[in-house]
Amino acid sequence: MSTRALRLITMAAAGLMTIAPVSARELTSPAPTATQQTVQIHAGRGGSPHVRTTWAVDGATISIEYGRPYLKGRPEATLMPAGQPWRVGADEATTLVSDKPLKFGSLTVPAGTHTLYTVPGASGWQLIVSRKTGQWGIPYPGEADDLGRVPMTVGKTSGPVEQLTLSIEDTPAGGTLHVEWGTTRASVAFTVQ
């Protein structure tokens, strides 16, 4: 067989091994590193389904278990009272579990289980991370059990959110925890330690 024939066969074989062209977006956009899995825990004693959502972010496994109430036409301000600790969910207290320490602003949250509350406000919210776990969502156990508090930014959702949704967005610097309900979106960035 001639050298030219071998070269043509090699080029043809190389052409067959090309899978598909790559778009410019695929070359410039990194693949997301966070994965998410949501499972329903139970239907909820008050009608709000309870879920556990788990994410993998920067080598950490993070899960949040919470009740997901519906607005059902009720005013947001009534359900998320400004200036008062709120359980961020329904029924049992909302729990955050991480297998690695997380840092929300200046607050380092050790690996383990913690309870989340917020203090809603018109211009900003606070995230409360509590050491006390296993309790009903209300009443708030008090500042003595707080691991700490950090500010959250508040804005509007892209569209109405009928059912309370907590999510984690993977970011180049770590992640961002979002709380969305109605037209309100409160967010706080964190890093994995």
C-alpha positions in Angstrom: 0.0 0.0 0.0 1.4 3.4 -0.9 2.2 6.1 1.6 -0.4 8.3 0.1 -3.1 5.6 0.6 -2.0 5.2 4.2 -2.2 8.9 4.8 -5.8 9.0 3.3 -6.9 6.1 5.5 -5.4 7.8 8.6 -7.1 11.1 7.8 -10.4 9.3 7.1 -10.1 7.4 10.4 -9.4 10.7 12.2 -12.4 12.2 10.6 -14.6 9.3 11.8 -13.4 9.9 15.4 -14.5 13.5 15.4 -17.7 13.4 17.5 -19.2 16.9 17.0 -18.1 20.5 16.7 -17.7 22.4 19.9 -19.5 25.7 20.3 -17.7 28.8 21.5 -20.0 28.8 24.5 -18.8 25.3 25.5 -15.2 26.4 25.2 -15.7 29.5 27.5 -18.3 28.3 29.9 -17.1 25.9 32.6 -19.2 22.9 33.4 -21.2 23.4 36.7 -19.6 21.6 39.6 -22.6 21.6 41.9 -25.0 18.8 41.6 -28.5 18.7 43.2 -30.8 16.0 44.4 -34.2 16.6 46.0 -36.3 13.9 47.8 -39.6 14.3 49.6 -39.4 13.4 53.2 -43.1 13.5 54.2 -46.3 15.3 53.2 -46.2 17.7 56.2 -48.5 17.8 59.2 -49.9 21.2 58.1 -50.1 20.4 54.4 -46.7 21.7 53.4 -44.5 19.0 51.8 -41.1 18.5 53.4 -38.0 17.9 51.3 -34.3 17.4 51.7 -32.2 18.9 48.9 -28.6 17.9 48.7 -25.8 19.7 46.7 -22.2 18.9 46.1 -20.2 22.2 46.1 -16.4 22.5 46.1 -16.0 19.0 47.7 -18.6 19.5 50.3 -21.9 17.7 50.6 -24.6 20.2 51.8 -28.2 19.4 52.5 -31.2 21.5 53.6 -34.3 19.9 55.0 -37.4 22.1 55.2 -41.2 22.4 54.9 -42.3 24.1 51.6 -45.4 26.1 52.3 -47.6 27.7 49.6 -48.6 31.4 49.5 -52.2 30.5 48.7 -52.9 34.2 48.1 -51.7 35.3 51.5 -49.6 38.5 51.8 -45.8 37.9 51.9 -45.4 40.4 54.8 -47.7 38.3 57.0 -45.8 35.1 56.3 -42.3 36.6 56.5 -42.7 39.3 59.2 -40.2 42.1 59.0 -37.8 42.4 62.0 -38.8 39.1 63.6 -37.1 35.7 63.4 -38.7 33.5 60.9 -38.3 29.7 60.7 -37.7 29.7 56.9 -40.3 27.0 56.2 -43.2 25.2 57.8 -43.6 22.8 60.7 -40.2 21.5 61.9 -37.3 23.8 62.0 -35.2 24.0 58.8 -31.9 22.2 59.1 -28.6 22.7 57.3 -26.2 19.7 57.2 -22.6 19.9 55.8 -19.7 17.5 56.0 -17.2 20.4 55.7 -17.1 23.8 57.5 -18.8 26.6 55.6 -18.1 30.4 55.9 -21.0 32.8 55.4 -19.4 36.3 55.5 -17.5 36.4 58.8 -19.4 33.5 60.3 -17.7 30.1 60.2 -20.2 27.2 60.5 -18.6 24.0 61.6 -19.4 20.7 59.8 -22.5 19.1 61.2 -26.2 19.9 61.7 -27.5 23.4 62.4 -30.9 25.1 62.3 -31.6 28.1 60.0 -33.8 31.1 60.7 -33.9 34.5 59.0 -34.9 38.0 60.0 -36.7 39.4 57.0 -36.6 43.2 56.2 -37.4 45.5 53.4 -33.8 46.5 52.6 -31.9 43.5 53.9 -32.3 40.2 55.8 -30.2 38.4 58.3 -29.5 34.7 58.2 -29.4 33.1 61.7 -27.5 29.9 62.2 -28.6 28.2 65.4 -26.7 25.4 67.4 -30.0 24.1 68.7 -31.5 21.3 66.5 -34.4 18.9 66.5 -37.0 21.4 67.6 -40.3 22.6 66.0 -39.8 25.7 63.8 -41.5 28.1 66.2 -40.9 29.6 68.6 -37.4 30.8 67.8 -35.2 29.4 70.5 -33.4 32.7 71.2 -30.1 34.4 70.6 -28.4 32.3 73.3 -28.5 29.3 70.9 -27.3 31.3 67.9 -24.0 30.3 66.3 -24.2 33.7 64.6 -26.0 36.0 62.2 -24.9 37.3 58.8 -26.5 39.9 56.4 -28.4 38.7 53.4 -29.1 40.8 50.3 -32.7 41.1 49.3 -34.2 41.5 45.9 -37.0 40.4 43.6 -37.5 37.1 42.0 -37.7 36.8 38.2 -41.4 35.8 38.6 -43.8 34.9 41.4 -42.7 31.8 43.5 -45.8 30.2 44.9 -44.0 27.6 47.0 -41.1 28.4 49.3 -37.8 27.4 47.7 -34.3 27.2 49.2 -31.5 26.6 46.8 -27.8 26.8 46.5 -26.1 28.2 43.4 -22.6 27.2 42.6 -20.3 30.1 42.1 -16.6 30.5 41.2 -16.0 31.7 44.8 -18.0 28.9 46.5 -21.8 29.1 46.6 -24.8 31.3 47.3 -27.8 30.3 49.4 -31.1 31.7 48.1 -34.5 31.9 49.8 -37.3 32.6 47.4 -41.0 33.0 48.1 -43.6 35.2 46.4 -41.6 38.0 44.8 -38.8 38.1 47.4 -35.4 36.6 47.0 -32.9 36.8 49.9 -29.3 35.6 49.3 -26.0 35.1 51.1 -22.7 33.9 49.6 -20.6 31.2 51.3 -17.3 29.4 50.9 -16.3 25.8 51.7 -13.5 25.8 54.2 
